[in-house]
């Protein structure tokens, strides 16, 4: 199967099966985009993206290339192979959009299968108060900004171009995005992901071992 491209307007949701080593590039069609992403193992949807483990194991407060997105089983689910931005929010992931639920229902999943999501193209910063509060940074992503993921196992990816939970704007839905799916290559011995952190390399090895 060759690659394909489709556009997801603001205020919409979609889902796709992303086979191992294929790539998914999300590209902003306008400023202020936010893409809430849920990720599940295609062959066992009880295995899903684990944000706390992803951040803690890789000593990060953000999603950035070349880190991996890890499952609750410790496997690398997808690697962030590149991005025009150096921050994608995973700390305040909490989108509970009805359109996300509509996509989950297609696969026999429901509200109990929602997990903490990545908010691609969004950034949050500290307010400096004593509580350590965070605030959404408006205008962070611009038209043409992009991020590319490489599937390390077969995945179910559910996406919604929904408003970030800390975005207090009333200006309507965020910008849409273009989804570009392409054939990819397995990570070689010099792949940047392997050298990011020791735990990153271990998660990648676990993913590869499950297909041996």
BAFI-314191 format. One record per atom (N, C-alpha, C, O): residue number from 1; x, y, z. Coordinates in steps of 0.2 Angstrom, whole numbers. Example, Ala and Ser with C-alpha at 12.3 -4.5 7.8 and 13.67 -1.06 7.14 Angstrom:
<recs>
> resi,X,Y,Z
> 1,66,-28,39
> 1,62,-22,39
> 1,66,-16,39
> 1,71,-17,42
> 2,64,-11,35
> 2,68,-5,36
> 2,64,0,39
> 2,67,6,40
</recs>
This chain:
<recs>
> resi,X,Y,Z
> 1,4,-6,0
> 1,0,0,0
> 1,4,6,0
> 1,9,7,4
> 2,3,11,-4
> 2,7,17,-5
> 2,4,22,0
> 2,-1,21,4
> 3,7,28,1
> 3,5,33,6
> 3,-1,36,4
> 3,-4,36,-2
> 4,-4,41,8
> 4,-10,45,6
> 4,-10,51,10
> 4,-6,51,15
> 5,-14,56,8
> 5,-14,62,12
> 5,-22,64,12
> 5,-26,63,8
> 6,-24,66,18
> 6,-30,69,19
> 6,-30,75,24
> 6,-26,76,28
> 7,-35,79,23
> 7,-36,85,28
> 7,-41,84,33
> 7,-47,82,31
> 8,-40,86,39
> 8,-44,86,45
> 8,-46,93,47
> 8,-41,96,49
> 9,-52,95,46
> 9,-53,102,47
> 9,-53,103,55
> 9,-54,98,59
> 10,-53,109,57
> 10,-54,111,64
> 10,-61,108,67
> 10,-66,109,63
> 11,-61,106,73
> 11,-67,104,76
> 11,-69,97,73
> 11,-75,96,73
> 12,-64,93,71
> 12,-66,86,68
> 12,-62,81,72
> 12,-57,82,76
> 13,-63,75,70
> 13,-60,69,73
> 13,-59,64,67
> 13,-63,63,63
> 14,-54,60,68
> 14,-53,54,63
> 14,-48,49,66
> 14,-46,50,72
> 15,-48,43,63
> 15,-44,38,66
> 15,-40,34,60
> 15,-43,34,55
> 16,-35,31,61
> 16,-32,27,56
> 16,-28,21,59
> 16,-25,22,65
> 17,-27,16,55
> 17,-22,11,57
> 17,-15,12,54
> 17,-15,13,48
> 18,-10,13,58
> 18,-4,14,56
> 18,1,8,57
> 18,3,7,63
> 19,3,5,51
> 19,7,-1,52
> 19,14,1,54
> 19,16,6,53
> 20,17,-4,57
> 20,24,-3,59
> 20,29,0,54
> 20,29,-3,48
> 21,32,4,56
> 21,37,8,52
> 21,34,13,47
> 21,38,16,43
> 22,28,13,46
> 22,25,19,42
> 22,25,25,46
> 22,26,25,52
> 23,25,31,42
> 23,26,37,46
> 23,19,41,45
> 23,16,40,40
> 24,18,45,50
> 24,12,50,50
> 24,15,57,51
> 24,18,58,56
> 25,14,61,46
> 25,16,68,47
> 25,9,72,48
> 25,5,72,44
> 26,9,76,53
> 26,4,81,54
> 26,6,88,53
> 26,12,90,55
> 27,2,91,48
> 27,5,98,46
> 27,-1,103,47
> 27,-6,102,45
> 28,1,109,50
> 28,-4,114,52
> 28,-6,117,45
> 28,-2,119,41
> 29,-13,118,45
> 29,-16,122,39
> 29,-17,129,41
> 29,-19,133,37
> 30,-16,131,47
> 30,-17,138,49
> 30,-14,139,56
> 30,-12,134,59
> 31,-14,145,59
> 31,-11,146,65
> 31,-15,143,71
> 31,-22,143,70
> 32,-12,141,76
> 32,-16,140,82
> 32,-19,133,82
> 32,-24,131,85
> 33,-16,128,78
> 33,-19,121,78
> 33,-18,118,85
> 33,-13,119,88
> 34,-22,113,86
> 34,-21,108,92
> 34,-23,101,90
> 34,-29,101,88
> 35,-19,96,90
> 35,-22,89,88
> 35,-21,85,94
> 35,-15,83,97
> 36,-27,83,97
> 36,-27,78,103
> 36,-26,71,100
> 36,-30,69,96
> 37,-21,68,103
> 37,-19,61,100
> 37,-20,56,105
> 37,-17,56,111
> 38,-24,50,104
> 38,-24,44,108
> 38,-21,39,104
> 38,-22,38,97
> 39,-17,34,107
> 39,-13,29,103
> 39,-14,22,107
> 39,-13,22,113
> 40,-16,17,103
> 40,-17,11,105
> 40,-13,6,101
> 40,-12,7,95
> 41,-11,0,104
> 41,-8,-6,100
> 41,-14,-9,96
> 41,-19,-10,99
> 42,-13,-10,90
> 42,-18,-12,85
> 42,-20,-19,87
> 42,-26,-20,87
> 43,-16,-23,89
> 43,-18,-30,91
> 43,-20,-31,98
> 43,-23,-37,99
> 44,-19,-27,102
> 44,-22,-27,109
> 44,-23,-20,112
> 44,-18,-17,114
> 45,-29,-18,111
> 45,-30,-11,113
> 45,-30,-9,120
> 45,-32,-4,122
> 46,-29,-14,124
> 46,-28,-13,131
> 46,-21,-10,132
> 46,-20,-7,138
> 47,-17,-11,128
> 47,-10,-8,128
> 47,-11,-1,124
> 47,-12,-1,119
> 48,-9,4,128
> 48,-10,11,125
> 48,-5,16,128
> 48,-1,14,132
> 49,-4,21,125
> 49,1,26,127
> 49,0,28,134
> 49,-5,29,137
> 50,6,28,137
> 50,7,30,144
> 50,11,36,145
> 50,17,36,144
> 51,7,42,146
> 51,11,48,146
> 51,16,49,152
> 51,21,51,151
> 52,14,47,158
> 52,18,48,164
> 52,25,44,163
> 52,30,47,164
> 53,24,38,160
> 53,30,34,159
> 53,34,37,153
> 53,41,37,154
> 54,31,39,148
> 54,35,42,142
> 54,39,48,145
> 54,45,49,143
> 55,36,53,149
> 55,40,59,151
> 55,45,57,156
> 55,51,59,156
> 56,43,53,161
> 56,48,51,167
> 56,54,48,164
> 56,59,49,166
> 57,53,42,160
> 57,58,38,158
> 57,63,42,153
> 57,69,40,153
> 58,61,47,150
> 58,65,51,145
> 58,67,58,148
> 58,69,62,145
> 59,65,59,155
> 59,67,65,158
> 59,65,71,154
> 59,69,76,153
> 60,59,71,153
> 60,56,77,149
> 60,50,79,151
> 60,46,76,154
> 61,48,86,150
> 61,42,89,152
> 61,38,90,145
> 61,32,93,146
> 62,40,88,140
> 62,37,89,133
> 62,38,83,129
> 62,42,79,130
> 63,35,83,123
> 63,36,78,118
> 63,40,82,113
> 63,38,87,110
> 64,45,79,111
> 64,50,82,106
> 64,54,77,103
> 64,55,72,105
> 65,56,78,96
> 65,61,73,93
> 65,67,73,97
> 65,70,78,99
> 66,71,67,97
> 66,69,61,94
> 66,66,56,99
> 66,68,50,99
> 67,62,58,104
> 67,60,53,109
> 67,55,49,106
> 67,52,50,101
> 68,53,44,110
> 68,48,39,109
> 68,42,40,113
> 68,42,43,119
> 69,36,38,110
> 69,30,38,114
> 69,29,31,117
> 69,28,26,113
> 70,29,30,123
> 70,29,23,126
> 70,22,20,128
> 70,18,24,130
> 71,21,14,128
> 71,15,11,131
> 71,16,9,138
> 71,21,10,141
> 72,10,7,141
> 72,10,5,148
> 72,14,-2,149
> 72,15,-4,155
> 73,16,-5,143
> 73,20,-11,144
> 73,27,-9,143
> 73,32,-14,143
> 74,29,-3,142
> 74,36,-1,141
> 74,39,-1,134
> 74,45,0,133
> 75,34,-3,129
> 75,36,-3,122
> 75,36,4,119
> 75,32,8,121
> 76,41,5,114
> 76,40,11,110
> 76,34,10,105
> 76,34,5,102
> 77,29,14,106
> 77,24,14,101
> 77,25,18,95
> 77,24,15,89
> 78,28,24,95
> 78,30,28,90
> 78,35,32,92
> 78,36,35,98
> 79,40,34,87
> 79,45,38,88
> 79,44,45,85
> 79,41,45,79
> 80,46,50,88
> 80,45,57,85
> 80,51,58,81
> 80,56,60,84
> 81,51,57,75
> 81,57,58,71
> 81,59,65,68
> 81,65,66,66
> 82,54,69,69
> 82,56,76,67
> 82,50,81,68
> 82,44,79,69
> 83,51,87,69
> 83,46,92,70
> 83,49,99,69
> 83,55,100,71
> 84,45,104,67
> 84,47,111,66
> 84,47,114,73
> 84,49,120,73
> 85,44,111,78
> 85,43,114,84
> 85,47,110,90
> 85,47,104,89
> 86,49,113,95
> 86,52,110,100
> 86,48,108,106
> 86,51,107,112
> 87,42,109,106
> 87,37,108,111
> 87,30,105,109
> 87,27,109,105
> 88,28,99,111
> 88,21,97,110
> 88,19,95,117
> 88,22,91,121
> 89,13,98,119
> 89,11,97,126
> 89,8,90,128
> 89,4,87,124
> 90,11,87,133
> 90,8,81,136
> 90,7,81,143
> 90,4,77,146
> 91,8,87,146
> 91,7,88,154
> 91,0,89,155
> 91,-3,86,160
> 92,-4,93,151
> 92,-11,95,152
> 92,-15,91,148
> 92,-21,93,147
> 93,-13,86,145
> 93,-17,82,140
> 93,-24,79,144
> 93,-23,76,149
> 94,-29,82,142
> 94,-35,80,145
> 94,-42,81,141
> 94,-47,83,144
> 95,-41,81,134
> 95,-46,83,130
> 95,-51,77,130
> 95,-50,71,130
> 96,-57,79,132
> 96,-63,74,132
> 96,-68,76,127
> 96,-74,77,129
> 97,-66,76,121
> 97,-71,79,116
> 97,-75,73,113
> 97,-73,67,113
> 98,-82,75,112
> 98,-86,70,110
> 98,-84,67,103
> 98,-86,61,102
> 99,-81,70,99
> 99,-79,68,93
> 99,-73,62,94
> 99,-73,57,90
> 100,-69,63,99
> 100,-65,58,100
> 100,-68,51,102
> 100,-67,46,100
> 101,-73,52,107
> 101,-77,46,109
> 101,-81,43,103
> 101,-81,37,103
> 102,-83,47,98
> 102,-86,44,92
> 102,-82,40,88
> 102,-84,35,86
> 103,-75,42,88
> 103,-70,38,84
> 103,-69,31,88
> 103,-68,26,85
> 104,-69,32,95
> 104,-67,26,99
> 104,-73,21,98
> 104,-71,15,98
> 105,-79,23,98
> 105,-85,18,97
> 105,-84,14,91
> 105,-86,8,91
> 106,-81,16,86
> 106,-80,12,80
> 106,-76,6,81
> 106,-77,1,77
> 107,-72,6,86
> 107,-67,0,88
> 107,-69,-3,94
> 107,-66,-7,97
> 108,-76,-2,96
> 108,-78,-5,102
> 108,-75,-3,109
> 108,-75,-6,114
> 109,-72,4,108
> 109,-70,7,114
> 109,-74,12,116
> 109,-79,14,113
> 110,-73,15,123
> 110,-78,20,125
> 110,-74,24,130
> 110,-68,25,130
> 111,-78,28,134
> 111,-75,33,139
> 111,-70,30,144
> 111,-65,33,145
> 112,-71,24,146
> 112,-66,21,150
> 112,-59,19,147
> 112,-54,18,150
> 113,-59,20,140
> 113,-53,19,136
> 113,-49,25,135
> 113,-44,25,132
> 114,-52,31,137
> 114,-48,37,136
> 114,-42,37,140
> 114,-42,35,146
> 115,-37,40,138
> 115,-31,40,142
> 115,-28,47,141
> 115,-30,51,137
> 116,-23,49,145
> 116,-20,56,144
> 116,-17,56,137
> 116,-13,52,135
> 117,-18,62,134
> 117,-16,62,127
> 117,-11,67,126
> 117,-9,71,130
> 118,-8,67,120
> 118,-3,72,118
> 118,-7,77,114
> 118,-12,76,111
> 119,-5,84,116
> 119,-8,89,112
> 119,-3,92,107
> 119,1,96,109
> 120,-3,89,101
> 120,2,91,96
> 120,1,98,94
> 120,-5,100,94
> 121,6,102,94
> 121,6,109,92
> 121,4,114,97
> 121,3,120,96
> 122,4,112,103
> 122,2,116,109
> 122,8,116,114
> 122,11,112,115
> 123,8,122,117
> 123,13,123,122
> 123,10,126,128
> 123,6,131,128
> 124,12,124,134
> 124,10,127,141
> 124,16,130,144
> 124,21,126,144
> 125,16,135,148
> 125,21,138,152
> 125,19,140,159
> 125,13,141,160
> 126,24,140,163
> 126,22,141,170
> 126,20,149,171
> 126,23,153,167
> 127,15,150,175
> 127,13,157,177
> 127,18,160,182
> 127,18,166,182
> 128,21,156,186
> 128,26,159,191
> 128,22,160,197
> 128,25,163,202
> 129,16,158,198
> 129,13,158,205
> 129,15,153,209
> 129,19,148,207
> 130,13,153,216
> 130,16,148,221
> 130,13,141,219
> 130,16,136,222
> 131,8,141,216
> 131,5,134,215
> 131,8,131,209
> 131,6,125,207
> 132,12,134,205
> 132,15,131,199
> 132,10,130,194
> 132,11,125,190
> 133,6,135,193
> 133,0,134,188
> 133,3,135,181
> 133,9,138,180
> 134,0,132,176
> 134,2,132,169
> 134,-3,136,165
> 134,-9,136,167
> 135,-1,139,160
> 135,-5,143,155
> 135,-4,141,148
> 135,2,140,146
> 136,-9,141,144
> 136,-8,140,137
> 136,-5,146,133
> 136,-7,151,135
> 137,0,144,129
> 137,3,149,125
> 137,0,150,118
> 137,1,146,114
> 138,-4,156,118
> 138,-8,156,111
> 138,-3,158,106
> 138,2,161,107
> 139,-5,156,99
> 139,-1,158,94
> 139,6,154,93
> 139,10,156,89
> 140,6,148,97
> 140,13,145,97
> 140,14,142,90
> 140,19,142,87
> 141,9,138,87
> 141,10,135,81
> 141,7,139,75
> 141,2,143,76
> 142,11,139,70
> 142,9,143,64
> 142,8,138,58
> 142,9,133,58
> 143,4,141,53
> 143,3,137,47
> 143,10,134,44
> 143,15,138,43
> 144,10,128,42
> 144,16,125,40
> 144,20,121,45
> 144,24,117,43
> 145,19,122,51
> 145,22,118,57
> 145,20,111,56
> 145,14,109,54
> 146,25,107,58
> 146,24,99,57
> 146,27,95,62
> 146,31,97,66
> 147,25,89,62
> 147,28,84,67
> 147,27,77,63
> 147,21,76,60
> 148,32,73,63
> 148,32,66,60
> 148,33,61,65
> 148,37,61,69
> 149,28,56,65
> 149,29,50,70
> 149,30,44,65
> 149,28,43,60
> 150,35,40,68
> 150,36,33,65
> 150,33,28,69
> 150,35,27,75
> 151,28,24,67
> 151,26,18,71
> 151,31,13,72
> 151,34,11,67
> 152,32,11,78
> 152,37,6,80
> 152,33,-1,81
> 152,36,-6,81
> 153,27,-1,82
> 153,22,-7,82
> 153,16,-5,78
> 153,15,1,76
> 154,12,-10,76
> 154,6,-8,73
> 154,1,-4,78
> 154,0,-6,83
> 155,-2,1,75
> 155,-5,6,79
> 155,-12,8,77
> 155,-14,7,71
> 156,-16,9,82
> 156,-23,13,81
> 156,-22,20,83
> 156,-20,21,89
> 157,-22,25,79
> 157,-21,32,81
> 157,-28,35,80
> 157,-31,35,75
> 158,-30,39,86
> 158,-36,42,86
> 158,-35,50,87
> 158,-31,51,91
> 159,-37,54,82
> 159,-35,61,82
> 159,-41,66,82
> 159,-46,64,80
> 160,-41,71,86
> 160,-46,76,86
> 160,-43,83,85
> 160,-38,85,89
> 161,-45,87,81
> 161,-43,94,81
> 161,-47,98,85
> 161,-51,103,83
> 162,-46,97,92
> 162,-51,100,97
> 162,-47,105,101
> 162,-40,105,100
> 163,-50,110,104
> 163,-47,115,108
> 163,-43,112,113
> 163,-45,108,117
> 164,-37,115,114
> 164,-33,113,120
> 164,-37,115,127
> 164,-40,120,127
> 165,-37,110,132
> 165,-41,111,138
> 165,-39,118,142
> 165,-43,120,145
> 166,-33,121,141
> 166,-32,127,144
> 166,-33,133,139
> 166,-31,139,141
> 167,-35,132,133
> 167,-36,138,128
> 167,-43,141,130
> 167,-48,138,129
> 168,-43,147,132
> 168,-49,150,134
> 168,-52,154,129
> 168,-57,158,130
> 169,-49,154,123
> 169,-52,158,117
> 169,-59,156,116
> 169,-60,150,116
> 170,-63,160,113
> 170,-69,159,111
> 170,-70,160,103
> 170,-75,162,101
> 171,-64,160,100
> 171,-64,162,93
> 171,-66,156,88
> 171,-65,157,82
> 172,-69,151,91
> 172,-71,145,86
> 172,-66,139,87
> 172,-61,139,91
> 173,-66,135,82
> 173,-62,129,82
> 173,-55,131,80
> 173,-54,135,77
> 174,-50,127,83
> 174,-43,128,80
> 174,-42,126,73
> 174,-47,124,70
> 175,-37,128,70
> 175,-35,126,63
> 175,-35,119,62
> 175,-34,115,66
> 176,-36,117,56
> 176,-36,110,54
> 176,-29,108,52
> 176,-24,112,53
> 177,-28,102,51
> 177,-21,99,49
> 177,-22,94,43
> 177,-27,92,41
> 178,-16,93,40
> 178,-16,89,35
> 178,-12,82,37
> 178,-7,83,41
> 179,-15,77,36
> 179,-12,70,38
> 179,-9,67,32
> 179,-12,66,27
> 180,-2,66,33
> 180,2,63,27
> 180,5,56,30
> 180,9,56,34
> 181,2,51,27
> 181,4,44,29
> 181,9,41,23
> 181,7,42,17
> 182,15,39,25
> 182,20,37,20
> 182,23,30,22
> 182,23,29,28
> 183,26,27,17
> 183,30,21,19
> 183,37,23,23
> 183,39,29,21
> 184,39,20,27
> 184,45,22,31
> 184,50,16,31
> 184,49,10,29
> 185,55,17,35
> 185,61,12,36
> 185,61,11,43
> 185,60,15,47
> 186,63,4,45
> 186,65,3,52
> 186,71,7,54
> 186,75,9,50
> 187,71,8,61
> 187,76,12,64
> 187,83,8,63
> 187,83,3,66
> 188,88,11,60
> 188,94,8,60
> 188,98,9,66
> 188,96,12,71
> 189,104,6,66
> 189,108,6,72
> 189,110,13,74
> 189,112,15,80
> 190,110,18,69
> 190,112,25,71
> 190,106,30,71
> 190,107,36,71
> 191,100,27,72
> 191,94,31,72
> 191,95,35,78
> 191,96,33,84
> 192,93,42,77
> 192,94,46,83
> 192,90,44,89
> 192,91,46,95
> 193,84,41,88
> 193,80,39,94
> 193,84,34,99
> 193,83,34,105
> 194,88,30,96
> 194,92,25,100
> 194,97,29,105
> 194,98,26,110
> 195,99,34,103
> 195,104,38,107
> 195,101,43,111
> 195,105,47,114
> 196,94,44,111
> 196,91,50,115
> 196,92,48,122
> 196,95,53,126
> 197,90,43,125
> 197,91,41,132
> 197,91,33,132
> 197,89,30,127
> 198,94,31,137
> 198,95,24,138
> 198,88,20,138
> 198,87,15,135
> 199,83,23,142
> 199,76,21,142
> 199,73,21,135
> 199,69,17,134
> 200,75,26,131
> 200,72,26,124
> 200,74,20,120
> 200,70,17,117
> 201,81,19,120
> 201,83,13,117
> 201,80,7,119
> 201,79,2,115
> 202,79,6,126
> 202,76,0,129
> 202,69,-1,126
> 202,67,-6,124
> 203,65,4,126
> 203,58,4,124
> 203,58,2,116
> 203,54,-2,114
> 204,63,5,112
> 204,63,3,105
> 204,65,-5,104
> 204,62,-8,100
> 205,70,-7,108
> 205,72,-14,108
> 205,66,-19,110
> 205,65,-24,107
> 206,62,-17,115
> 206,56,-21,117
> 206,51,-21,111
> 206,48,-26,110
> 207,50,-16,108
> 207,46,-16,102
> 207,48,-20,97
> 207,44,-24,94
> 208,55,-20,95
> 208,58,-24,90
> 208,58,-32,92
> 208,57,-36,88
> 209,59,-33,98
> 209,59,-40,101
> 209,52,-43,100
> 209,52,-49,99
> 210,47,-39,101
> 210,40,-42,100
> 210,38,-44,93
> 210,33,-48,92
> 211,42,-42,88
> 211,41,-44,81
> 211,46,-49,79
> 211,46,-52,73
> 212,51,-51,83
> 212,56,-56,81
> 212,54,-63,80
> 212,57,-67,78
</recs>
